[in-house]
Amino acid sequence: MKYFFTIILLVGIFSSTAFAQETNNPSLIIDTIEIPSDEFNRVVRDAPLITLNDVHAVSWQVTIDNNLLYANPNGNAVLRLYDNENLDEFIEVGMGSQPNNKFWIAVQTPKEGYIVVHSDLDRGWYPQAKSIISFTDRAGLTVNNGARIVVTNLDIGQFAIGSYSVSGMEGSSDPPAVNSGSMIIEFLSGDPAKNKLAFFPFYVAAGIGVLVGVLFLTKKRT
């Protein structure tokens, strides 16, 4: 029994240490941007390119919290994420007005051109939930519309976010797409290879396993 409490104590010490160190991960980058409604009242060709303070590469996640109030049933909120090395390569997320809440994901690459990889014309996104776009160099692109995964492990090669743009009107003579609210976008990225503590919990688990084995054999011999 005393061995059991010793093991539990060691697990607690190592786990708390690992957690504290992981929260100070030097490779982690977080950017949060709030985009006001009037930024979406333009056509895509007139949308300015906004350069991010940091490049999000290797492994990244973009969380979209859409709190926009649409003024036009044909209006949209379109977010484009541009590759840092090639502006002709981008990921597009489109979110249509209520009540249909159409939702689409498109990618453009120099080789394949513009391709819609997912489109849902009814209940495609959910105002009470956040949509999440995630990417890793190894696993590719995955998209969650707030209720389910709609794109899984799509291979788009290497993609590092360096800039973005937003739009919402299909034609310059159309009425405004949005009249109030905002869209909050959170960019989160990190390079696991630069985090020396990434495998620390596994080392702890292996050490505890060896310790348990030694104590078990010692007890068995006595």
MARZAPA-756380 format. One line per 4 residues: their letters; for each residue x, y, z of N, C-alpha, C. Coordinates in steps of 0.05 Angstrom, whole numbers, always signed. Example, Ala and Ser with C-alpha at 12.3 -4.5 7.8 and 13.67 -1.06 7.14 Angstrom:
BEGIN
as) +264 -114 +156 +246 -90 +156 +264 -66 +156 ~ +257 -45 +142 +273 -21 +143 +258 +1 +157;
***
This chain:
BEGIN
mkyf) +17 -24 +0 +0 +0 +0 +17 +25 +0 ~ +40 +24 +15 +57 +48 +16 +69 +54 -11 ~ +74 +32 -27 +84 +35 -54 +64 +50 -71 ~ +39 +43 -67 +17 +55 -83 +16 +85 -79;
ftii) +18 +93 -54 +17 +122 -48 +42 +136 -59 ~ +64 +123 -58 +89 +134 -69 +86 +139 -99 ~ +75 +120 -113 +71 +123 -142 +51 +146 -148 ~ +29 +147 -133 +10 +168 -138 +22 +196 -133;
llvg) +39 +198 -113 +53 +223 -107 +71 +231 -129 ~ +86 +212 -139 +104 +218 -161 +89 +226 -187 ~ +68 +212 -192 +51 +220 -216 +41 +248 -213 ~ +32 +255 -189 +21 +282 -185 +42 +303 -189;
ifss) +67 +298 -178 +89 +317 -181 +97 +321 -210 ~ +101 +298 -224 +110 +300 -251 +89 +312 -269 ~ +63 +305 -265 +42 +315 -282 +38 +345 -278 ~ +39 +354 -253 +36 +383 -248 +59 +399 -260;
tafa) +83 +387 -258 +107 +400 -270 +104 +402 -300 ~ +96 +380 -312 +93 +380 -342 +72 +400 -351 ~ +50 +401 -336 +28 +419 -343 +37 +448 -341 ~ +51 +454 -320 +61 +482 -316 +80 +490 -338;
qetn) +98 +471 -347 +117 +478 -367 +104 +480 -394 ~ +84 +463 -400 +71 +463 -426 +55 +489 -430 ~ +45 +501 -408 +30 +526 -411 +49 +549 -418 ~ +75 +545 -415 +94 +566 -423 +109 +558 -448;
npsl) +95 +545 -466 +106 +535 -491 +116 +559 -508 ~ +142 +561 -513 +152 +585 -527 +145 +585 -556 ~ +137 +562 -567 +130 +561 -596 +101 +569 -602 ~ +86 +574 -582 +57 +580 -585 +53 +609 -593;
iidt) +36 +613 -614 +29 +640 -623 -1 +643 -623 ~ -12 +664 -611 -41 +669 -610 -46 +697 -619 ~ -64 +700 -639 -73 +727 -648 -104 +726 -648 ~ -116 +747 -637 -145 +749 -637 -153 +776 -650;
ieip) -171 +774 -670 -178 +798 -686 -209 +800 -686 ~ -219 +823 -681 -248 +828 -683 -253 +846 -708 ~ -269 +836 -726 -274 +849 -751 -302 +861 -751 ~ -305 +887 -753 -332 +900 -751 -348 +894 -776;
sdef) -375 +898 -774 -393 +891 -795 -388 +905 -822 ~ -381 +930 -821 -378 +945 -846 -356 +935 -864 ~ -337 +920 -853 -315 +909 -869 -325 +888 -889 ~ -349 +877 -884 -359 +856 -902 -376 +868 -924;
nrvv) -381 +894 -924 -398 +906 -944 -381 +915 -968 ~ -368 +896 -980 -352 +901 -1004 -350 +875 -1020 ~ -344 +877 -1045 -340 +854 -1062 -311 +844 -1058 ~ -307 +819 -1065 -281 +807 -1059 -258 +821 -1073;
rdap) -262 +831 -1097 -240 +844 -1112 -232 +871 -1099 ~ -250 +882 -1083 -243 +907 -1069 -234 +903 -1040 ~ -233 +878 -1032 -226 +872 -1004 -196 +876 -1000 ~ -188 +893 -981 -159 +897 -977 -146 +872 -963;
litl) -121 +868 -969 -106 +846 -957 -94 +856 -931 ~ -101 +842 -909 -91 +850 -882 -69 +831 -874 ~ -45 +841 -870 -22 +825 -862 -23 +820 -832 ~ -20 +796 -823 -19 +789 -795 +8 +796 -783;
ndvh) +8 +801 -757 +33 +807 -743 +51 +783 -742 ~ +40 +760 -742 +55 +735 -741 +46 +716 -763 ~ +65 +701 -773 +59 +680 -792 +52 +654 -777 ~ +29 +643 -784 +20 +618 -770 +26 +595 -789;
avsw) +45 +578 -780 +55 +557 -798 +56 +530 -783 ~ +62 +509 -798 +67 +481 -789 +41 +469 -778 ~ +31 +480 -755 +7 +469 -743 -9 +493 -733 ~ -33 +497 -744 -48 +520 -736 -78 +514 -735;
qvti) -92 +532 -721 -121 +530 -718 -133 +558 -719 ~ -154 +561 -734 -169 +586 -736 -197 +582 -726 ~ -205 +597 -706 -232 +594 -694 -248 +619 -702 ~ -272 +614 -714 -289 +636 -723 -314 +638 -706;
dnnl) -318 +661 -694 -342 +667 -678 -358 +688 -693 ~ -378 +679 -708 -394 +697 -725 -417 +709 -710 ~ -415 +734 -703 -437 +748 -689 -449 +771 -706 ~ -448 +767 -732 -457 +787 -751 -488 +785 -754;
lyan) -500 +809 -758 -529 +810 -764 -531 +818 -793 ~ -541 +800 -809 -542 +804 -838 -566 +822 -846 ~ -561 +839 -866 -581 +858 -875 -593 +849 -901 ~ -581 +830 -914 -589 +822 -941 -591 +791 -941;
pngn) -614 +780 -949 -617 +751 -950 -597 +737 -969 ~ -585 +753 -987 -565 +742 -1005 -537 +750 -996 ~ -535 +762 -973 -509 +771 -964 -493 +748 -952 ~ -467 +751 -952 -449 +731 -941 -428 +745 -924;
avlr) -414 +728 -908 -390 +737 -895 -368 +717 -904 ~ -349 +728 -920 -329 +711 -932 -302 +718 -921 ~ -288 +698 -910 -261 +701 -900 -242 +685 -917 ~ -221 +699 -927 -200 +685 -942 -174 +687 -926;
lydn) -161 +664 -923 -135 +661 -910 -114 +656 -931 ~ -94 +673 -933 -74 +671 -955 -48 +659 -945 ~ -37 +643 -963 -11 +631 -957 +11 +653 -956 ~ +29 +651 -938 +49 +671 -934 +69 +673 -957;
enld) +73 +651 -971 +92 +650 -993 +80 +656 -1020 ~ +54 +651 -1023 +41 +653 -1049 +12 +663 -1045 ~ +7 +688 -1053 -20 +700 -1049 -40 +688 -1068 ~ -32 +673 -1088 -50 +659 -1106 -61 +634 -1093;
efie) -51 +627 -1070 -60 +604 -1055 -75 +613 -1030 ~ -101 +605 -1028 -116 +613 -1004 -137 +593 -997 ~ -147 +596 -972 -170 +580 -962 -193 +599 -958 ~ -216 +592 -968 -239 +610 -966 -261 +597 -949;
vgmg) -272 +613 -930 -294 +604 -914 -317 +623 -918 ~ -340 +613 -928 -363 +630 -933 -386 +623 -914 ~ -398 +643 -902 -420 +639 -883 -443 +657 -892 ~ -465 +645 -901 -488 +660 -911 -507 +670 -888;
sqpn) -527 +685 -896 -545 +698 -877 -565 +679 -866 ~ -577 +686 -843 -599 +671 -831 -624 +675 -849 ~ -642 +656 -849 -643 +632 -833 -630 +607 -846 ~ -621 +609 -871 -610 +586 -885 -582 +579 -875;
nkfw) -566 +600 -868 -539 +595 -858 -523 +577 -876 ~ -522 +584 -901 -506 +569 -920 -476 +571 -912 ~ -461 +550 -919 -434 +548 -910 -418 +534 -932 ~ -395 +546 -939 -378 +532 -958 -348 +536 -952;
iavq) -333 +517 -961 -304 +517 -958 -292 +514 -986 ~ -274 +531 -994 -261 +529 -1019 -231 +533 -1016 ~ -216 +521 -1033 -187 +525 -1033 -178 +533 -1061 ~ -157 +549 -1062 -145 +555 -1088 -115 +549 -1086;
tpke) -106 +533 -1105 -77 +527 -1107 -68 +533 -1136 ~ -43 +539 -1140 -33 +545 -1167 -37 +522 -1186 ~ -37 +498 -1176 -40 +474 -1194 -69 +468 -1200 ~ -87 +469 -1180 -114 +460 -1184 -134 +483 -1189;
gyiv) -126 +508 -1183 -144 +531 -1185 -163 +532 -1162 ~ -186 +545 -1166 -206 +549 -1145 -225 +525 -1145 ~ -227 +512 -1122 -244 +488 -1119 -260 +490 -1093 ~ -287 +487 -1095 -304 +486 -1072 -303 +457 -1062;
vhsd) -293 +453 -1037 -290 +426 -1027 -313 +418 -1008 ~ -329 +438 -1000 -353 +432 -984 -373 +454 -988 ~ -398 +447 -991 -419 +467 -993 -445 +456 -981 ~ -457 +472 -964 -482 +465 -951 -501 +489 -952;
ldrg) -523 +487 -967 -540 +510 -971 -560 +514 -948 ~ -562 +496 -930 -582 +498 -908 -569 +488 -882 ~ -570 +505 -861 -559 +499 -835 -530 +490 -837 ~ -515 +504 -852 -487 +497 -856 -469 +507 -833;
wypq) -478 +528 -819 -463 +538 -795 -483 +546 -774 ~ -473 +549 -749 -491 +552 -726 -483 +577 -711 ~ -500 +597 -709 -493 +622 -695 -485 +618 -666 ~ -496 +597 -653 -490 +593 -625 -464 +577 -621;
aksi) -451 +569 -642 -426 +553 -641 -404 +567 -657 ~ -380 +558 -653 -357 +569 -667 -348 +549 -688 ~ -341 +559 -711 -329 +542 -733 -299 +542 -730 ~ -287 +519 -735 -259 +515 -731 -246 +504 -756;
isft) -225 +517 -765 -208 +508 -788 -181 +501 -776 ~ -172 +477 -780 -146 +469 -769 -129 +456 -791 ~ -103 +457 -787 -84 +447 -808 -58 +439 -795 ~ -47 +417 -805 -19 +409 -798 -6 +400 -824;
drag) +20 +403 -825 +35 +395 -849 +30 +365 -856 ~ +27 +349 -835 +24 +320 -840 -5 +312 -844 ~ -24 +324 -830 -52 +315 -831 -69 +331 -851 ~ -60 +354 -860 -75 +370 -879 -96 +387 -866;
ltvn) -117 +394 -881 -138 +413 -872 -163 +398 -862 ~ -172 +407 -839 -197 +397 -827 -215 +420 -819 ~ -241 +418 -824 -260 +440 -818 -283 +429 -803 ~ -290 +443 -781 -314 +436 -765 -332 +460 -766;
ngar) -358 +456 -773 -376 +478 -776 -391 +486 -750 ~ -382 +475 -728 -394 +481 -702 -411 +458 -692 ~ -418 +440 -710 -435 +417 -702 -422 +390 -710 ~ -406 +391 -732 -394 +367 -742 -371 +374 -760;
ivvt) -354 +354 -765 -332 +357 -783 -342 +354 -812 ~ -336 +374 -829 -346 +374 -856 -324 +370 -877 ~ -299 +375 -869 -276 +370 -886 -255 +356 -868 ~ -244 +334 -878 -226 +318 -862 -199 +313 -876;
nldi) -178 +321 -864 -151 +315 -874 -147 +319 -904 ~ -155 +343 -913 -151 +350 -941 -123 +358 -946 ~ -109 +345 -965 -82 +351 -971 -80 +376 -989 ~ -69 +398 -978 -65 +422 -993 -36 +430 -993;
gqfa) -18 +411 -987 +10 +417 -986 +17 +434 -961 ~ +38 +448 -962 +46 +465 -940 +31 +492 -942 ~ +21 +501 -919 +5 +526 -919 +10 +541 -893 ~ +21 +565 -895 +27 +582 -872 +11 +608 -876;
igsy) -7 +614 -857 -23 +638 -859 -7 +663 -854 ~ -7 +681 -874 +8 +706 -871 -10 +731 -872 ~ -34 +727 -884 -53 +750 -887 -81 +740 -891 ~ -100 +758 -891 -128 +751 -894 -143 +774 -907;
svsg) -167 +768 -917 -185 +789 -927 -214 +780 -920 ~ -232 +799 -920 -261 +794 -915 -277 +809 -935 ~ -300 +797 -943 -318 +810 -962 -346 +798 -956 ~ -366 +806 -972 -393 +796 -968 -413 +801 -990;
megs) -407 +820 -1007 -426 +827 -1028 -418 +813 -1054 ~ -438 +804 -1069 -433 +790 -1094 -428 +810 -1117 ~ -441 +833 -1115 -437 +854 -1136 -436 +881 -1123 ~ -422 +899 -1135 -418 +926 -1123 -444 +941 -1121;
sdpp) -465 +934 -1137 -491 +948 -1136 -510 +935 -1117 ~ -502 +913 -1104 -520 +899 -1085 -523 +916 -1060 ~ -545 +912 -1045 -548 +925 -1019 -527 +914 -1000 ~ -522 +928 -978 -502 +918 -958 -509 +890 -949;
avns) -488 +874 -944 -492 +846 -936 -497 +845 -906 ~ -485 +862 -890 -486 +861 -861 -491 +889 -850 ~ -506 +891 -829 -511 +918 -818 -501 +923 -789 ~ -494 +901 -775 -484 +905 -748 -470 +879 -738;
gsmi) -459 +881 -714 -445 +858 -703 -416 +857 -711 ~ -403 +835 -706 -375 +831 -713 -369 +802 -716 ~ -345 +796 -727 -335 +769 -729 -308 +769 -714 ~ -306 +750 -695 -281 +748 -679 -266 +723 -689;
iefl) -241 +728 -697 -225 +707 -707 -200 +703 -689 ~ -196 +678 -681 -172 +672 -665 -154 +654 -681 ~ -129 +663 -683 -108 +647 -696 -90 +635 -675 ~ -86 +609 -676 -69 +595 -657 -51 +576 -673;
sgdp) -25 +578 -667 -6 +561 -681 +18 +555 -664 ~ +33 +534 -672 +57 +526 -658 +71 +504 -673 ~ +96 +501 -668 +112 +480 -681 +120 +460 -660 ~ +107 +436 -660 +113 +416 -640 +142 +408 -639;
aknk) +157 +410 -661 +185 +403 -662 +202 +422 -645 ~ +192 +446 -641 +208 +465 -625 +202 +464 -596 ~ +182 +448 -588 +175 +445 -560 +188 +420 -549 ~ +209 +424 -534 +225 +401 -523 +209 +386 -502;
laff) +187 +399 -492 +172 +386 -471 +148 +370 -482 ~ +145 +369 -509 +122 +356 -521 +119 +327 -512 ~ +142 +313 -509 +141 +285 -502 +146 +280 -473 ~ +146 +301 -457 +152 +298 -428 +133 +279 -414;
pfyv) +106 +282 -419 +88 +263 -405 +93 +234 -412 ~ +102 +229 -437 +108 +201 -444 +133 +191 -429 ~ +152 +208 -425 +176 +200 -409 +167 +194 -380 ~ +149 +211 -370 +140 +207 -343 +126 +180 -341;
aagi) +108 +174 -360 +93 +149 -360 +112 +125 -361 ~ +133 +127 -378 +152 +106 -381 +167 +102 -354 ~ +175 +124 -342 +189 +122 -316 +173 +110 -294 ~ +147 +117 -293 +129 +106 -274 +125 +76 -279;
gvlv) +124 +68 -304 +121 +40 -311 +145 +24 -301 ~ +169 +35 -306 +193 +21 -296 +193 +19 -266 ~ +185 +41 -252 +184 +41 -223 +165 +20 -212 ~ +141 +18 -225 +122 -1 -216 +132 -30 -219;
gvlf) +146 -34 -242 +157 -61 -246 +178 -68 -226 ~ +196 -49 -220 +217 -54 -200 +205 -60 -172 ~ +185 -44 -164 +173 -48 -138 +158 -75 -137 ~ +145 -82 -159 +131 -107 -160 +150 -131 -157;
ltkk) +173 -130 -172 +192 -152 -170 +205 -153 -142 ~ +211 -130 -131 +223 -129 -104 +204 -141 -83 ~ +179 -133 -85 +159 -144 -66 +156 -174 -69 ~ +156 -183 -95 +152 -212 -100 +175 -228 -89;
rt) +200 -218 -90 +223 -232 -80 +223 -233 -50 ~ +213 -212 -37 +213 -212 -7 +189 -228 +4;
***
